[in-house]
Amino acid sequence: MIIFIAVYLIALCCYFKTRTSGNIRHRAINKYFMATMYLVLAFVTFFNKYEFASYQLLLMAALILAWLGDIFLVFDFNRGGDFFLAGNICFTLYEQAVLIDKGGYWFNDFAWTYVVVALMLAVVIFASGRWPERIRMGKMRWPMIFYLSSIFMHGITGLALMIKMPGTNYAMLGLGSFLFMISDIDLNVYRFIMNNNKWLIRFNSLTYFVGLLLIVLSTVYV
């Protein structure tokens, strides 16, 4: 596992360069390598530790959809976003299932997550409508707001896991989900506000791939 993590992090360091190099072939190879690494580890862990007919399958579906998002996003932003949207829904449902099954909580115990998400969406809707010349979403405004609702729900539910659930594995799952959300917020800032800032896109890569690694490792260290 130490070797796996070391190779993954070395590949991530390489991606900081290939992501901003302008060479789409090198970028794709680098990204697909990391995405396949986290997915293979998830498959191996799932078949070794869990029953197929369990809600753990939601997490596997989410990771497969994230992998597909990684594959398509390099060439097609909208198609990649569709896979990530579906993946965020599966991640959220899985995290809520963990809160209910392992934590003994019910929906009213984490209803505050919906309130936080609603407030975050209200800020995005207001800001993008008030300053369209600075937040240049154009026709993508409402599709992106719809997508952001899914990533906000995923990330804030991860925050609920960190707050309510004891245990390193739940902390890793929650933190990974929260970093996933941060990565998408950063990506939207890069795409619609500051699209010439290479450090923003490197930060997006860091938070996204570390977040996915933590989510997968949360299933290993149970």
C-alpha positions in Angstrom: 0.0 0.0 0.0 2.9 2.4 0.8 4.3 1.7 -2.7 0.8 2.2 -4.3 0.4 5.6 -2.5 3.9 6.7 -3.4 3.4 5.9 -7.1 0.1 7.7 -7.1 1.5 10.8 -5.5 4.5 10.8 -7.9 2.0 10.6 -10.8 0.1 13.5 -9.3 3.3 15.6 -9.1 3.9 14.8 -12.8 0.3 15.8 -13.5 0.9 19.3 -12.1 3.2 19.7 -15.2 1.3 17.8 -17.8 -2.0 19.5 -16.9 -0.7 22.9 -17.8 1.7 21.8 -20.5 -0.7 22.2 -23.4 0.1 18.6 -24.5 -3.3 16.9 -24.3 -1.8 13.5 -25.1 0.6 13.6 -22.1 -2.1 15.0 -19.9 -4.6 12.3 -20.8 -2.1 9.5 -20.3 -1.1 10.9 -16.9 -4.7 11.5 -15.8 -6.0 8.1 -17.0 -3.1 6.4 -15.2 -4.1 7.9 -11.8 -7.8 7.4 -12.4 -7.3 3.7 -13.2 -5.1 3.3 -10.1 -7.8 4.5 -7.7 -10.5 2.5 -9.5 -8.5 -0.7 -9.5 -7.8 -0.4 -5.8 -11.5 0.2 -5.2 -12.4 -2.9 -7.1 -9.9 -5.1 -5.3 -11.1 -3.8 -1.9 -14.7 -4.2 -2.8 -14.5 -7.8 -3.9 -12.2 -8.8 -1.0 -14.3 -7.1 1.8 -17.9 -6.5 0.8 -20.9 -8.3 -0.4 -22.1 -7.4 -3.9 -25.7 -6.8 -2.7 -24.8 -4.1 -0.2 -25.0 -0.3 -0.2 -21.2 -0.3 -0.7 -22.2 -0.8 -4.3 -23.3 2.8 -4.3 -19.7 3.8 -3.6 -18.4 1.6 -6.4 -20.9 3.1 -8.8 -19.8 6.6 -7.7 -16.1 5.7 -8.3 -16.8 4.2 -11.7 -18.8 7.3 -12.7 -15.9 9.5 -11.5 -13.5 7.4 -13.6 -15.7 7.9 -16.6 -15.8 11.6 -15.8 -12.0 11.7 -15.8 -11.9 9.9 -19.1 -14.3 12.2 -20.9 -13.5 15.5 -19.2 -10.1 15.8 -21.0 -11.9 16.0 -24.4 -15.6 16.9 -23.6 -16.3 19.1 -20.6 -20.1 18.6 -20.8 -20.0 14.8 -21.1 -17.5 14.5 -18.3 -19.6 16.8 -16.2 -22.6 14.5 -16.7 -20.7 11.5 -15.3 -19.5 13.6 -12.3 -23.1 14.8 -11.7 -24.3 11.2 -11.5 -21.3 10.2 -9.4 -21.9 13.0 -6.9 -25.5 11.7 -6.4 -24.2 8.2 -5.7 -21.5 9.5 -3.3 -24.1 11.5 -1.4 -26.5 8.6 -1.2 -23.7 6.3 0.0 -22.6 8.8 2.7 -26.1 9.2 3.9 -26.5 5.4 4.1 -23.3 5.3 6.2 -24.7 7.9 8.6 -28.0 6.0 8.9 -26.6 2.4 9.1 -23.3 2.9 10.9 -24.1 6.0 12.9 -27.7 5.4 13.8 -28.7 8.8 12.5 -31.7 9.7 10.5 -32.5 12.4 7.9 -33.5 15.0 10.6 -30.0 14.5 12.2 -28.2 15.9 9.1 -31.0 18.1 7.7 -28.7 21.0 8.3 -26.6 19.9 5.3 -29.5 20.8 3.0 -29.7 24.2 4.6 -26.0 24.8 4.1 -26.2 23.7 0.4 -29.2 25.9 -0.2 -27.3 28.9 1.2 -24.2 28.1 -0.9 -26.4 27.8 -4.0 -28.1 31.1 -3.2 -24.7 32.8 -3.1 -23.7 31.4 -6.5 -27.1 32.3 -8.0 -26.9 35.9 -6.7 -23.2 36.5 -7.6 -23.5 35.0 -11.1 -26.6 37.1 -11.8 -25.2 40.3 -10.1 -21.8 40.2 -11.8 -22.1 38.4 -15.1 -19.2 40.3 -16.6 -16.9 38.9 -13.9 -18.4 35.4 -13.5 -18.6 34.6 -17.2 -20.9 31.5 -17.2 -23.2 32.7 -20.0 -25.5 29.9 -21.2 -23.7 27.5 -18.8 -25.0 29.4 -15.7 -28.0 27.2 -14.9 -26.5 23.9 -15.9 -23.5 24.7 -13.7 -25.7 25.7 -10.8 -27.5 22.4 -11.2 -24.2 20.6 -11.2 -22.9 22.6 -8.2 -26.0 21.5 -6.2 -24.8 17.9 -6.5 -21.1 18.6 -5.6 -22.1 20.9 -2.7 -24.4 18.1 -1.4 -21.6 15.5 -1.7 -19.0 17.7 0.0 -21.2 19.0 2.8 -22.5 15.4 3.5 -18.8 14.5 3.8 -18.4 17.3 6.4 -21.3 15.8 8.3 -19.4 12.4 8.3 -16.3 14.1 9.8 -18.4 15.8 12.5 -20.7 12.9 13.4 -18.9 9.7 12.8 -15.9 8.6 14.9 -13.2 6.5 13.2 -10.3 7.2 10.8 -12.0 5.6 7.8 -15.0 7.9 8.2 -12.7 10.9 8.6 -10.9 9.9 5.4 -14.2 9.4 3.5 -15.6 12.8 4.8 -12.3 14.7 4.1 -12.0 13.1 0.7 -15.5 14.2 -0.2 -14.9 17.7 1.1 -11.7 18.0 -0.9 -13.6 16.8 -4.0 -16.1 19.7 -3.5 -13.2 22.2 -3.0 -11.6 20.9 -6.3 -14.8 21.5 -8.2 -15.3 25.0 -6.7 -11.7 25.8 -7.7 -12.3 24.4 -11.2 -15.3 26.6 -11.7 -13.4 29.7 -10.5 -10.7 28.8 -13.0 -13.1 28.2 -15.9 -15.4 31.1 -15.4 -13.4 33.8 -13.6 -9.6 33.3 -13.7 -8.9 31.0 -16.6 -5.3 32.0 -17.0 -4.1 31.0 -13.6 -2.1 27.8 -13.7 -1.9 27.6 -9.9 -5.6 27.4 -9.6 -5.8 24.4 -12.0 -2.9 22.7 -10.1 -4.8 23.2 -6.9 -7.8 21.6 -8.5 -5.7 18.6 -9.4 -4.2 18.3 -5.9 -7.6 18.5 -4.1 -9.4 16.2 -6.6 -6.9 13.4 -6.8 -6.0 13.5 -3.1 -9.7 13.5 -2.3 -10.4 10.5 -4.5 -7.4 8.6 -2.9 -8.8 9.3 0.6 -12.2 8.1 -0.4 -10.9 4.8 -1.7 -8.5 4.4 1.2 -11.4 4.8 3.6 -12.7 1.4 2.3 -9.3 -0.2 2.8 -8.7 0.8 6.4 -12.0 -0.5 7.9 
